[in-house]
C-alpha cells in the first residue's frame, strides 16, 4: 500500500524522477507544512459549506484562516518569518483595499466588508509564505494534497458524465443554500445554470464555477507534471489536472494549450543555448503589457478569439470597455460595491479579476498585487536556472502555473476557494524562489 507519509515517500530514492537517480533529503529539517495543507484542502470545499455568524458568511477557507491566525501571529512575534520586499505588493494592496472602502463608504460596517475580502487573500498567502522554506517542504505539501485534488477532479468527472450536480446540492442540503450577492448584498440563493457543451454538463464539482474549476485543475497540473515526484502523488496530481476537460470551458482548453507551450518550450530550451526562460518572459511579457494598456480591448481581444461562445467573448469586451471607464472616473478609491455604469441589459458582474479590483478599490489595488506576482515569476525563472535539475523543473512549473492564472483571470473574477488557491500558490512560489540555492554539480544545468 502506498504510504501517505510524505517524509517516508521523500526518503526513498524512487520518490523523485531525476535523471537516473534519487535525491538525498534531511527530514529532520522539515518545516511544519500542515497549515498550508489545511488551507489547500479547504479551497477544494464548495462555498456552500458555510456558516452565518454575526452577519458574516464564513466559508471553509475563511473559517480555517480564522483558526490559523494565531499561528501566523506567533511566527510574526517570534521573528521566525522575515518580510521580503516582494511581499510588499500583496500587503500594501490589501491595505489599500481596506482604505478604499473606508474612504468611499466612511462607515465601520462597510469597511469591515473590505476586511473580510482582504482576509481571504492575505491569510492563505501568509500561511504559504510561512509554511514553505524549501523545495523539500513544497514537495511534501504536494504529496499530502494529491489525494484531495484527485477526489475533487473525480467528482467533477462524475457530475459531467452523469449530467447531475452532486457536490454543491449535497453541501446545500447540509449547510443551507449559498447566498447570491449583488452590490455587496444578498439578493437570492445561488443556483447552477452553466448548461451543456458537447453532450457534457459543464461541471464545477466543489469549485466556485466551471471556469474556475478548469483553471484551478490545469494550474495544479502544471505544478505536478514538473514536480519530479514519482508514483501515486504524480499520478494523482496529473490525473486531477486532466479532469479539467470536463468543465468544457474555453479557459480550461486555453490553459491546456498554455501548459503544452510551457512543456515544449522547456524541452527545447534545454537543448539550445539561445532560448531561455528569461527571454521567454521578455518576449511574451512586454508585448502583453503594451497590448493590455496600449490598445482598446487589450488582452481580452486575444483571449476572446479562443472562446467557445463568441457572444461571451463580445460581452467581455464590453465589460472591459465600461469597466475601464469607471476606473478613469474613480481612479484612486473605486466605487466599492456600487454598480458601475454600463449598458442597461448588462449584468453587474465583472468577469475580469484585475479589472474588478480596480473598479472596486481603484487602480492601485491590482497594480500593487501584480508588483508581487511579476517579481515572483521573475525570481523563479532567474534563480531556478542555478538550481539542481529537479528544483529547476519545479521552479518552471510554479512560474508557469502562476503566469497562467495571472493571465487568464483577465477573463474571469475569482472568488470562493479559488481565491485561497491563487494566493497560496503565489505565497509558496515566492517562498520557493527565495529558498537557498543548492546546485547539483553533477546533473544540474545552468546558463
C-alpha positions in Angstrom: 0.0 0.0 0.0 1.3 3.5 -0.9 2.4 5.5 2.1 0.6 8.7 3.0 3.6 9.9 5.0 5.3 12.5 2.8 8.6 12.1 4.7 8.6 8.3 4.0 7.9 8.9 0.4 10.6 11.5 0.0 13.2 9.4 1.8 13.1 6.6 -0.8 15.1 7.0 -4.0 12.2 6.4 -6.3 10.4 9.4 -4.9 11.8 11.8 -7.5 12.1 11.2 -11.2 15.6 12.5 -11.7 18.0 11.5 -14.4 18.7 8.0 -13.2 19.0 8.9 -9.5 17.2 9.8 -6.3 17.6 12.8 -4.1 19.0 12.8 -0.6 16.9 14.8 1.8 17.1 15.7 5.5 13.7 15.0 7.1 14.8 16.4 10.4 15.0 19.9 8.9 11.4 19.8 7.5 9.2 22.8 8.1 5.7 22.3 9.6 3.5 22.4 6.5 0.2 21.4 8.0 -1.2 25.0 8.0 -0.7 25.2 4.2 -2.1 21.7 3.6 -5.2 22.6 5.6 -5.9 25.8 3.7 -5.4 23.9 0.3 -7.9 21.3 1.3 -10.3 24.0 2.4 -10.0 25.6 -1.0 -11.5 22.4 -2.5 -14.7 22.6 -0.5 -17.7 24.2 -2.1 -18.7 27.6 -0.8 -22.0 26.0 0.2 -20.0 24.7 3.2 -20.6 27.9 5.2 -22.0 29.3 8.5 -23.6 32.6 9.1 -22.0 34.4 12.1 -22.6 38.0 13.1 -24.0 38.9 9.7 -20.9 37.5 8.0 -20.9 34.4 5.8 -17.9 32.3 6.8 -16.8 29.8 4.2 -14.4 26.9 4.8 -11.2 28.8 3.8 -12.3 31.8 5.9 -13.1 29.6 8.9 -9.8 27.9 8.7 -8.0 31.2 8.2 -9.5 32.5 11.5 -8.4 29.3 13.3 -4.9 29.6 11.9 -4.5 33.3 12.6 -2.8 32.7 16.0 -0.2 30.5 14.2 0.6 33.4 11.9 0.8 35.9 14.8 3.2 33.6 16.7 5.5 33.5 13.8 5.4 37.2 13.4 6.0 37.9 17.1 8.9 35.4 17.3 10.5 36.9 14.2 10.8 33.5 12.5 9.3 35.0 9.3 11.0 37.8 7.5 9.0 40.0 5.2 10.7 40.3 1.8 10.5 43.4 -0.4 8.3 41.3 -2.9 5.8 40.8 -0.1 5.1 44.5 -0.1 2.9 44.3 -3.1 0.3 42.0 -1.7 0.4 43.5 1.8 0.1 47.1 0.6 -2.5 46.1 -2.0 -4.6 44.6 0.8 -4.2 47.7 3.0 -5.2 49.9 0.1 -8.4 47.8 -0.4 -9.4 48.4 3.2 -8.6 52.1 2.9 -10.6 52.5 -0.3 -13.8 51.2 1.4 -13.1 53.4 4.4 -12.8 56.5 2.2 -15.7 55.6 -0.2 -18.3 54.5 2.5 -17.0 56.2 5.6 -18.6 53.7 7.9 -17.0 50.9 10.1 -19.6 48.3 8.9 -18.8 48.8 5.2 -15.1 49.0 5.9 -15.3 45.6 7.6 -16.6 44.1 4.4 -13.3 45.0 2.8 -11.5 43.5 5.7 -13.3 40.2 5.1 -12.3 40.2 1.4 -8.7 41.0 2.3 -8.7 38.3 4.9 -9.5 35.7 2.3 -6.4 36.9 0.3 -3.8 37.7 2.9 -4.1 34.8 5.2 -3.7 32.0 2.6 -0.8 34.0 1.2 0.9 34.3 4.6 0.3 30.7 5.5 2.0 29.6 2.3 4.9 32.0 2.9 5.5 30.8 6.4 5.0 27.1 5.7 7.4 26.7 2.8 11.1 27.3 3.3 12.5 24.8 0.7 11.6 22.8 -2.3 11.5 19.8 0.0 8.7 21.4 2.0 6.9 22.1 -1.2 7.1 18.5 -2.4 5.9 17.2 0.9 2.9 19.6 0.6 2.2 18.3 -3.0 2.2 14.7 -1.8 -0.3 15.4 1.0 -2.5 17.5 -1.2 -2.6 14.9 -4.1 -5.4 12.7 -2.7 -7.7 15.7 -2.1 -7.3 17.2 -5.6 -7.7 13.8 -7.2 -11.0 13.2 -5.4 -12.2 16.7 -6.4 -11.4 16.1 -10.0 -13.0 12.6 -10.0 -16.3 14.0 -8.6 -16.2 16.7 -11.3 -16.0 13.9 -14.0 -18.9 12.0 -12.4 -21.0 15.2 -12.5 -20.2 15.9 -16.1 -20.9 12.5 -17.5 -24.0 11.8 -15.4 -25.4 15.3 -16.2 -26.1 15.7 -12.5 -24.7 18.2 -10.0 -23.7 16.3 -6.8 -21.3 18.2 -4.6 -23.0 21.5 -4.2 -26.5 20.2 -3.8 -25.2 17.8 -1.1 -23.4 20.6 0.7 -26.5 22.9 0.4 -28.7 20.1 1.9 -26.4 20.1 4.9 -25.4 23.7 5.3 -28.2 25.6 3.5 -28.3 27.4 0.2 -25.4 29.7 -0.6 -26.4 33.4 -0.9 -26.1 35.2 -4.2 -24.7 38.8 -3.9 -25.3 42.0 -5.9 -23.8 45.3 -4.8 -22.4 43.6 -1.7 -25.9 42.5 -0.6 -27.7 39.2 -0.6 -30.4 39.0 -3.3 -31.1 35.3 -3.8 -29.9 31.8 -3.3 -27.2 30.7 -5.7 -28.0 28.2 -8.4 -26.2 26.2 -11.1 -27.0 27.3 -14.6 -23.9 26.5 -16.6 -25.6 24.2 -19.2 -24.1 21.7 -21.5 -21.5 21.5 -24.2 -20.5 18.6 -26.5 -23.1 16.5 -24.6 -21.4 17.0 -21.3 -22.6 19.0 -18.3 -20.3 22.0 -17.6 -19.5 20.6 -14.2 -17.9 22.5 -11.4 -17.9 19.9 -8.6 -16.9 21.7 -5.4 -15.3 24.6 -7.2 -17.0 28.0 -7.4 -17.6 27.9 -11.2 -16.8 25.7 -14.2 -14.3 28.3 -15.5 -12.5 28.5 -12.1 -12.6 24.7 -11.8 -10.8 24.3 -15.1 -8.2 27.0 -14.3 -7.7 25.5 -10.8 -7.1 22.0 -12.1 -4.8 22.9 -15.1 -2.8 25.2 -12.9 -2.2 22.3 -10.5 -1.4 20.0 -13.4 1.4 22.4 -14.4 2.9 22.1 -10.9 2.5 18.3 -10.5 3.7 17.5 -14.0 7.0 19.3 -13.4 7.3 18.4 -9.7 9.7 15.5 -10.3 7.7 13.4 -7.9 7.2 9.7 -8.7 4.5 7.2 -8.0 1.0 7.8 -6.8 1.4 11.6 -6.0 2.5 12.3 -9.5 -0.3 10.1 -11.0 -3.0 11.6 -8.8 -1.9 15.2 -9.5 -1.7 14.8 -13.3 -5.0 12.8 -13.4 -6.7 15.5 -11.5 -5.4 18.2 -13.8 -6.7 16.3 -16.9 -10.2 16.3 -15.5 -10.4 20.0 -16.3 -11.6 18.9 -19.7 -15.0 18.1 -18.2 -15.6 21.7 -17.3 -16.0 22.2 -21.1 -14.7 25.7 -20.6 -12.8 27.9 -23.1 -10.5 28.9 -20.2 -9.7 25.2 -19.4 -8.8 24.5 -23.1 -6.7 27.6 -23.3 -5.0 26.6 -20.1 -4.2 23.2 -21.6 -2.8 24.9 -24.6 -0.5 27.1 -22.5 0.5 24.1 -20.5 1.7 22.4 -23.7 3.5 25.5 -24.8 5.4 25.6 -21.4 6.3 22.0 -21.6 7.5 22.1 -25.2 9.4 25.4 -24.7 11.2 23.9 -21.6 12.2 20.9 -23.6 13.6 23.0 -26.4 15.4 25.5 -24.3 17.3 22.6 -22.5 19.0 21.7 -25.8 19.8 25.1 -27.2 21.9 27.9 -25.8 19.8 30.7 -27.5 16.4 30.1 -25.8 16.0 30.7 -22.0 13.1 31.4 -19.7 14.4 35.0 -19.3 14.0 35.6 -23.0 10.6 33.8 -22.9 9.4 36.2 -20.2 10.6 39.2 -22.1 9.3 38.1 -25.4 5.8 37.4 -24.0 5.6 39.7 -21.1 6.5 43.1 -22.7 4.1 42.7 -25.7 1.3 41.6 -23.4 1.9 44.6 -21.2 1.9 47.0 -24.1 -1.1 45.4 -25.7 -3.1 45.5 -22.4 -2.5 49.1 -21.6 -2.0 50.5 -25.1 -5.0 49.2 -27.0 -8.7 49.4 -26.7 -9.6 45.9 -25.6 -6.1 44.7 -24.5 -5.5 41.0 -23.8 -9.3 40.4 -23.8 -9.4 40.7 -27.6 -6.8 38.0 -28.0 -8.2 35.6 -25.4 -11.7 36.1 -26.8 -10.7 34.5 -30.1 -10.4 31.2 -28.3 -13.8 31.3 -26.6 -16.2 28.5 -27.4 -19.0 31.1 -27.3 -18.4 34.2 -29.5 -21.1 36.1 -27.5 -19.2 35.5 -24.3 -16.1 37.0 -25.9 -18.0 40.0 -27.1 -19.6 40.5 -23.7 -16.2 40.5 -22.0 -15.0 43.3 -24.4 -18.0 45.3 -23.2 -17.1 44.7 -19.6 -13.5 45.9 -20.3 -14.8 49.0 -22.1 -17.3 50.1 -19.4 -15.2 48.9 -16.5 -12.2 50.9 -17.6 -14.4 53.9 -18.0 -15.4 53.5 -14.4 -11.8 53.3 -13.3 -10.9 56.5 -15.2 -13.8 58.3 -13.4 -12.9 56.9 -9.9 -9.1 56.1 -10.2 -8.0 56.2 -6.6 -10.6 54.6 -4.3 -13.0 53.0 -6.8 -16.8 52.6 -6.2 -16.9 49.8 -3.7 -19.9 47.5 -4.3 -21.8 50.2 -6.2 -22.9 49.1 -9.7 -20.7 50.5 -12.4 -22.1 52.4 -15.4 -22.9 50.1 -18.3 -25.5 49.2 -20.9 -28.9 48.6 -19.4 -29.0 44.9 -20.4 -25.6 44.0 -18.9 -25.5 42.3 -15.6 -23.5 43.6 -12.7 -20.7 41.0 -12.5 -17.3 41.9 -13.9 -15.6 38.8 -15.4 -12.1 40.1 -15.1 -10.4 39.9 -11.7 -7.8 42.6 -12.1 -10.5 45.0 -13.6 -12.9 44.1 -10.7 -10.2 45.1 -8.2 -9.6 48.4 -10.0 -13.3 49.2 -10.2 -14.0 48.4 -6.6 -10.8 49.8 -5.0 -9.0 51.9 -7.5 -6.2 51.1 -9.9 -3.6 50.8 -7.2 -5.1 47.6 -5.8 -4.4 45.4 -8.8 -1.1 47.2 -9.6 0.3 46.6 -6.1 -0.7 42.9 -6.1 0.9 42.5 -9.5 4.0 44.0 -8.0 4.3 40.7 -6.0 3.1 38.4 -8.8 5.5 39.6 -11.5 8.7 39.6 -9.4 7.8 36.2 -8.1 7.6 34.7 -11.6 10.9 36.5 -12.5 12.7 35.2 -9.4 11.5 31.6 -10.1 12.9 31.9 -13.6 16.1 33.6 -12.8 17.1 31.7 -9.6 15.7 28.4 -11.0 18.4 28.1 -13.6 21.0 27.9 -10.8 19.4 25.1 -9.0 19.5 21.3 -9.4 17.6 19.9 -12.3 14.8 18.7 -10.1 14.3 22.0 -8.4 14.7 23.9 -11.7 11.9 21.9 -13.2 9.6 22.6 -10.2 10.6 26.3 -10.5 9.4 26.2 -14.1 6.2 24.5 -13.1 5.4 27.1 -10.4 6.2 30.0 -12.7 4.1 28.6 -15.5 1.2 28.0 -13.2 1.3 31.5 -11.7 1.7 33.0 -15.2 -1.2 31.0 -16.5 -3.5 32.1 -13.7 -2.4 35.7 -13.8 -3.1 35.9 -17.5 -6.4 34.0 -17.6 -8.1 35.8 -14.7 -8.4 38.7 -17.1 -11.4 36.7 -18.3 -13.0 35.7 -15.0 -13.5 37.0 -11.5 -12.1 34.8 -8.8 -13.9 34.0 -5.6 -14.5 31.2 -3.1 -11.9 28.6 -2.8 -10.1 29.7 -5.9 -9.0 32.9 -4.0 -7.3 30.7 -1.4 -5.7 28.6 -4.1 -4.4 31.6 -6.1 -2.8 33.4 -3.1 -1.5 30.2 -1.7 0.3 29.4 -4.9 1.6 33.0 -5.0 2.9 32.7 -1.5 4.5 29.3 -1.8 6.0 30.3 -5.2 7.7 33.3 -3.6 9.0 31.2 -0.7 10.4 28.6 -3.1 12.0 31.2 -5.2 13.7 32.8 -2.2 14.8 29.4 -0.7 18.6 28.7 -0.5 20.1 27.5 -3.8 21.9 24.2 -3.6 23.0 23.4 -7.1 23.5 19.9 -8.3 27.1 20.0 -9.7 26.8 16.6 -11.3 23.5 16.6 -13.0 22.3 20.2 -12.8 22.5 22.6 -15.7 22.9 26.4 -15.5 23.0 29.1 -18.1 
